[in-house]
Amino acid sequence: MIESATILGAGSWGTALAALMAERGMRVQFWGRDAELMNEMNVTRRNDRYLDSVTLPETVTITSELSALEPSDLLIFVVPSRGIHDIARQAAAAGLGKHGPRVLSCTKGIELNSGLRMSEILAESFPQCAVAALSGPNHAEEIARKQATAAVVASTDHDLAREVQDCFRLPWFRCYTSDDLIGVEWAGAMKNPYAIAAGIAEGLQLGDNAIAALVTRALAEMVRLGTAKGGRTETFYGLSGVGDLVATCYSTHSRNHRLGLALGHGQTLAEYTSATSMVAEGVPNTQSLYQCAQEAGVRTPLLDAVYSILYQGKPPHHALRELLGREPRAEFD
């Protein structure tokens, strides 16, 4: 039974999870690397930088010192994908895994060059721990307001999946389990570049027909690449796949959609990123997923188009025009 949790990562998602798990009655420790932010939160009990719509109860321990964290039943990683390797190593060196707790990844991404999923990175630092991943259409802003939400927790360890599922059992939060850890993680990572594409299409005022077609073809690419990497087809039609894809492609809460919208309106990636402290995971995800698709020989024209916009400087309207001008083919080819 999981009675205590340590959350590593003080962004909007980590803050929402801290509030959720405290409401569930768990003992919660909340860590972030920014000492100034964590000290401010200790006073105000609010994260005004990333999620100002929730107040954390006094029962949540807030700190920027890994050495101050006590052993807990569950380690939850909610840090950006580019930083998870470093934070995992630091956490392990601080002894957070020496009592063999369970480890949960709430980060969506695939590591560049290595092609590792987030759970694989965590397993390297915590070889003695069972690892799971939480995914689904879960915007922190709506969770903070206790709006109805569903998610899926995946692990090859059935007991761990059930234990983590119980942590998220609330009147407004429903959690399912899956043993397809590979598929759930690939689905969660892959939807991000397509949300950028959907935002670009909206920014270019291409219309609802175009965006619906884009999202549909995005799902086809997710299935092709995700199953090539070992995921099961049905997983991509579940919460971590089509569920998260729809939410991310259409929601105003989506950082990736907002980035795409800005690009469609004529902003450059550098201009957009310099004006926000939020991390749009679709930017590093696009690079790592593009690399994986090329290595696996999987056809991903939409992903390729997003990559050309972000990393090769291609104007968005040119990239989308090339997509429409490709040779015709059968829908399910």
C-alpha positions as CSV (number, residue, x, y, z in Angstrom):
1,M,0.0,0.0,0.0
2,I,1.3,3.5,-1.0
3,E,0.9,6.0,1.8
4,S,3.6,8.6,1.0
5,A,4.9,10.1,-2.1
6,T,7.9,12.3,-3.1
7,I,7.2,14.5,-6.2
8,L,10.3,15.7,-8.1
9,G,9.6,18.6,-10.4
10,A,7.8,21.9,-9.5
11,G,6.1,22.8,-12.7
12,S,2.4,23.0,-13.2
13,W,1.9,19.2,-13.5
14,G,4.0,18.5,-10.4
15,T,2.1,21.1,-8.4
16,A,-1.3,19.6,-9.5
17,L,-0.1,16.2,-8.5
18,A,1.0,17.4,-5.1
19,A,-2.4,18.8,-4.4
20,L,-4.2,15.7,-5.7
21,M,-2.2,13.3,-3.6
22,A,-2.5,15.4,-0.5
23,E,-6.3,15.4,-1.0
24,R,-6.0,11.6,-1.3
25,G,-4.7,11.7,2.3
26,M,-1.1,10.8,1.4
27,R,2.0,12.2,3.0
28,V,3.6,14.4,0.3
29,Q,7.1,15.8,-0.2
30,F,7.4,18.3,-3.1
31,W,10.9,19.1,-4.5
32,G,12.0,21.6,-7.1
33,R,15.5,22.7,-8.0
34,D,14.7,26.4,-8.0
35,A,15.4,27.5,-4.3
36,E,13.8,30.9,-4.8
37,L,10.5,29.4,-6.1
38,M,10.4,26.7,-3.4
39,N,11.0,29.2,-0.6
40,E,8.3,31.4,-2.0
41,M,5.9,28.4,-2.1
42,N,6.7,27.5,1.5
43,V,5.4,31.0,2.5
44,T,2.4,31.4,0.1
45,R,1.6,27.6,-0.5
46,R,1.0,28.6,-4.1
47,N,3.0,28.2,-7.3
48,D,2.3,31.5,-8.9
49,R,4.9,30.9,-11.6
50,Y,3.4,27.8,-13.1
51,L,0.0,27.0,-11.6
52,D,-1.6,29.8,-9.5
53,S,-5.1,28.1,-9.3
54,V,-4.2,25.7,-6.4
55,T,-3.2,26.2,-2.8
56,L,-1.1,23.4,-1.3
57,P,-2.1,22.3,2.3
58,E,0.4,22.7,5.1
59,T,0.8,18.9,5.2
60,V,2.8,19.1,1.9
61,T,6.5,19.4,2.6
62,I,8.2,21.8,0.1
63,T,11.9,21.9,-0.4
64,S,14.7,22.5,-2.9
65,E,17.1,20.2,-1.1
66,L,17.3,16.6,-2.1
67,S,19.1,15.8,1.1
68,A,16.1,17.0,3.1
69,L,13.8,14.4,1.6
70,E,12.8,11.5,3.8
71,P,12.1,7.9,2.5
72,S,8.7,7.5,0.9
73,D,6.7,4.8,-0.7
74,L,6.5,6.3,-4.2
75,L,9.0,8.5,-6.1
76,I,7.2,10.6,-8.8
77,F,9.3,12.2,-11.6
78,V,7.6,15.2,-13.2
79,V,10.7,17.0,-14.7
80,P,11.2,17.9,-18.3
81,S,12.3,15.0,-20.4
82,R,15.7,16.6,-21.2
83,G,16.5,16.8,-17.5
84,I,15.2,13.5,-16.2
85,H,18.6,11.7,-16.6
86,D,20.4,14.2,-14.5
87,I,17.7,14.5,-11.8
88,A,17.3,10.7,-11.6
89,R,21.1,10.4,-11.0
90,Q,21.0,13.1,-8.4
91,A,18.0,11.6,-6.6
92,A,19.7,8.1,-6.6
93,A,22.9,9.6,-5.2
94,A,20.9,11.3,-2.5
95,G,19.7,7.8,-1.4
96,L,16.1,8.3,-2.4
97,G,15.9,4.8,-3.8
98,K,17.9,2.9,-1.2
99,H,14.7,1.6,0.5
100,G,13.4,0.2,-2.7
101,P,10.3,2.4,-3.3
102,R,8.2,2.4,-6.3
103,V,9.0,4.9,-9.1
104,L,6.4,6.6,-11.3
105,S,7.2,8.6,-14.4
106,C,4.9,11.4,-15.3
107,T,7.2,12.8,-17.9
108,K,6.4,12.2,-21.6
109,G,9.3,11.9,-24.0
110,I,11.9,9.8,-25.7
111,E,15.6,10.6,-25.0
112,L,17.6,12.0,-28.0
113,N,20.3,9.7,-29.4
114,S,19.6,6.8,-27.0
115,G,16.0,6.4,-27.9
116,L,15.2,5.5,-24.3
117,R,11.8,5.9,-22.8
118,M,11.5,7.7,-19.5
119,S,10.9,4.6,-17.5
120,E,14.0,3.0,-18.9
121,I,16.1,6.0,-17.8
122,L,14.6,5.8,-14.3
123,A,15.2,2.0,-14.2
124,E,18.9,2.7,-14.8
125,S,19.2,4.9,-11.8
126,F,16.9,2.8,-9.6
127,P,17.5,-0.8,-10.6
128,Q,16.1,-2.1,-7.3
129,C,12.7,-0.3,-7.8
130,A,9.6,-1.3,-9.7
131,V,8.7,1.4,-12.4
132,A,5.4,2.6,-13.8
133,A,4.3,5.5,-16.0
134,L,1.2,7.7,-15.8
135,S,-0.3,9.1,-19.0
136,G,-3.5,10.4,-20.6
137,P,-5.3,13.7,-21.4
138,N,-4.4,15.4,-18.1
139,H,-4.0,19.1,-18.2
140,A,-2.8,20.4,-14.9
141,E,-5.1,23.4,-15.0
142,E,-8.2,21.3,-15.1
143,I,-6.9,18.8,-12.4
144,A,-6.2,21.8,-10.1
145,R,-9.9,22.8,-10.5
146,K,-11.0,19.2,-9.8
147,Q,-12.6,18.8,-13.2
148,A,-13.4,15.2,-14.4
149,T,-10.2,13.5,-15.6
150,A,-9.1,10.0,-16.6
151,A,-5.6,8.5,-16.9
152,V,-3.9,5.2,-17.4
153,V,-1.0,3.9,-15.3
154,A,1.2,1.3,-17.1
155,S,3.7,-1.1,-15.7
156,T,4.9,-4.6,-16.4
157,D,4.5,-5.1,-12.6
158,H,0.7,-5.7,-12.2
159,D,0.8,-5.1,-8.4
160,L,2.6,-1.8,-8.8
161,A,0.0,-0.7,-11.5
162,R,-2.8,-1.5,-9.1
163,E,-1.1,0.3,-6.2
164,V,-0.5,3.5,-8.2
165,Q,-4.1,3.3,-9.6
166,D,-5.4,3.4,-6.0
167,C,-3.4,6.6,-5.4
168,F,-5.4,8.4,-8.1
169,R,-8.9,7.1,-6.9
170,L,-10.9,10.3,-6.3
171,P,-14.5,11.3,-7.1
172,W,-13.3,13.4,-10.1
173,F,-10.3,11.3,-11.1
174,R,-10.5,7.9,-12.7
175,C,-7.4,5.8,-13.4
176,Y,-7.1,2.6,-15.5
177,T,-4.2,0.2,-15.6
178,S,-2.2,-1.3,-18.5
179,D,0.7,-3.7,-18.9
180,D,1.8,-2.1,-22.2
181,L,4.4,0.2,-20.7
182,I,6.1,0.6,-24.0
183,G,3.0,1.6,-25.9
184,V,1.8,4.0,-23.2
185,E,5.1,5.8,-23.1
186,W,5.5,6.0,-26.9
187,A,1.9,7.3,-27.3
188,G,2.4,10.0,-24.6
189,A,5.6,11.2,-26.2
190,M,4.4,11.1,-29.8
191,K,1.3,13.3,-29.5
192,N,3.4,16.4,-28.7
193,P,4.8,17.2,-32.2
194,Y,1.3,16.7,-33.7
195,A,-0.1,19.2,-31.3
196,I,2.4,21.7,-32.6
197,A,1.2,20.8,-36.1
198,A,-2.4,21.4,-35.1
199,G,-1.5,24.7,-33.6
200,I,0.3,25.7,-36.8
201,A,-2.7,24.7,-38.9
202,E,-5.0,26.9,-36.7
203,G,-2.6,29.8,-36.9
204,L,-2.6,29.5,-40.7
205,Q,-6.4,29.5,-40.6
206,L,-6.6,26.2,-42.6
207,G,-10.0,25.4,-41.1
208,D,-11.6,22.5,-39.1
209,N,-11.5,20.1,-42.0
210,A,-7.7,20.4,-42.3
211,I,-7.1,20.1,-38.6
212,A,-9.4,17.0,-38.3
213,A,-7.5,15.4,-41.2
214,L,-4.2,16.3,-39.6
215,V,-5.2,14.7,-36.2
216,T,-6.4,11.6,-37.9
217,R,-3.3,11.1,-39.9
218,A,-1.2,11.9,-36.8
219,L,-2.8,8.9,-35.1
220,A,-1.9,6.7,-38.1
221,E,1.8,7.8,-37.7
222,M,1.7,7.2,-33.9
223,V,0.5,3.6,-34.5
224,R,3.1,2.9,-37.2
225,L,6.1,4.1,-35.2
226,G,4.8,3.0,-31.8
227,T,4.1,-0.5,-32.8
228,A,7.5,-0.7,-34.6
229,K,9.0,0.1,-31.2
230,G,7.1,-2.6,-29.4
231,G,3.8,-1.0,-28.4
232,R,0.5,-2.7,-28.9
233,T,-1.9,-1.2,-31.5
234,E,-4.9,-1.0,-29.1
235,T,-2.9,1.2,-26.7
236,F,-2.8,4.0,-29.2
237,Y,-6.6,4.0,-29.4
238,G,-6.8,4.5,-25.6
239,L,-6.3,7.3,-23.1
240,S,-2.5,7.6,-23.6
241,G,-2.9,7.7,-27.4
242,V,-6.0,9.2,-29.1
243,G,-7.2,10.6,-25.8
244,D,-4.1,12.6,-25.1
245,L,-3.7,13.4,-28.8
246,V,-7.1,15.0,-29.0
247,A,-6.7,17.0,-25.8
248,T,-3.3,18.3,-26.8
249,C,-4.2,19.2,-30.4
250,Y,-7.3,21.1,-29.5
251,S,-6.9,22.5,-26.0
252,T,-5.9,26.1,-25.2
253,H,-4.1,24.6,-22.1
254,S,-1.7,22.8,-24.4
255,R,1.8,24.3,-24.5
256,N,2.6,22.5,-27.7
257,H,-0.6,23.8,-29.4
258,R,0.2,27.4,-28.2
259,L,3.7,27.1,-29.7
260,G,2.2,25.9,-33.0
261,L,-0.3,28.7,-33.0
262,A,2.5,31.2,-32.6
263,L,4.5,29.6,-35.4
264,G,1.5,29.7,-37.6
265,H,1.1,33.4,-36.8
266,G,4.6,34.1,-38.0
267,Q,6.7,33.9,-34.8
268,T,10.0,32.1,-34.8
269,L,10.8,29.3,-32.3
270,A,13.5,31.4,-30.8
271,E,11.1,34.3,-30.3
272,Y,8.5,32.1,-28.7
273,T,10.8,30.3,-26.3
274,S,12.5,33.5,-25.1
275,A,9.1,34.8,-24.0
276,T,7.9,31.9,-21.9
277,S,9.2,29.9,-18.9
278,M,7.1,26.9,-19.8
279,V,8.6,23.9,-21.5
280,A,6.9,22.7,-24.7
281,E,7.9,19.0,-24.7
282,G,7.1,18.8,-28.4
283,V,10.3,20.6,-29.3
284,P,12.8,18.0,-28.0
285,N,10.3,15.2,-28.7
286,T,10.2,16.1,-32.4
287,Q,13.9,15.8,-32.7
288,S,14.2,12.5,-30.8
289,L,11.1,11.0,-32.5
290,Y,12.3,12.1,-36.0
291,Q,15.6,10.4,-35.3
292,C,13.9,7.2,-34.1
293,A,11.6,7.1,-37.2
294,Q,14.5,7.5,-39.5
295,E,16.5,4.8,-37.8
296,A,13.5,2.4,-37.9
297,G,12.6,3.2,-41.5
298,V,9.0,4.2,-40.5
299,R,7.1,6.6,-42.8
300,T,6.1,9.8,-40.8
301,P,5.4,12.7,-43.2
302,L,3.6,14.8,-40.6
303,L,6.4,14.4,-38.1
304,D,8.9,15.1,-40.8
305,A,7.1,18.4,-41.6
306,V,7.2,19.5,-38.0
307,Y,10.9,18.7,-37.8
308,S,11.6,20.7,-40.9
309,I,9.8,23.7,-39.4
310,L,11.5,23.5,-36.0
311,Y,15.0,22.4,-37.0
312,Q,15.5,23.3,-40.6
313,G,13.9,26.7,-40.8
314,K,11.2,25.8,-43.3
315,P,8.2,28.2,-43.4
316,P,5.1,26.5,-42.0
317,H,3.0,27.2,-45.0
318,H,5.6,25.7,-47.3
319,A,5.8,22.5,-45.1
320,L,2.1,22.0,-45.1
321,R,1.8,22.7,-48.8
322,E,4.4,19.9,-49.4
323,L,2.3,17.5,-47.3
324,L,-0.8,18.1,-49.4
325,G,1.2,17.7,-52.6
326,R,2.6,14.3,-51.9
327,E,1.7,11.3,-54.1
328,P,-1.8,9.9,-53.5
329,R,-2.0,6.6,-51.6
330,A,-4.5,4.2,-50.0
331,E,-5.7,5.4,-46.6
332,F,-4.6,2.3,-44.6
333,D,-1.4,1.7,-46.5
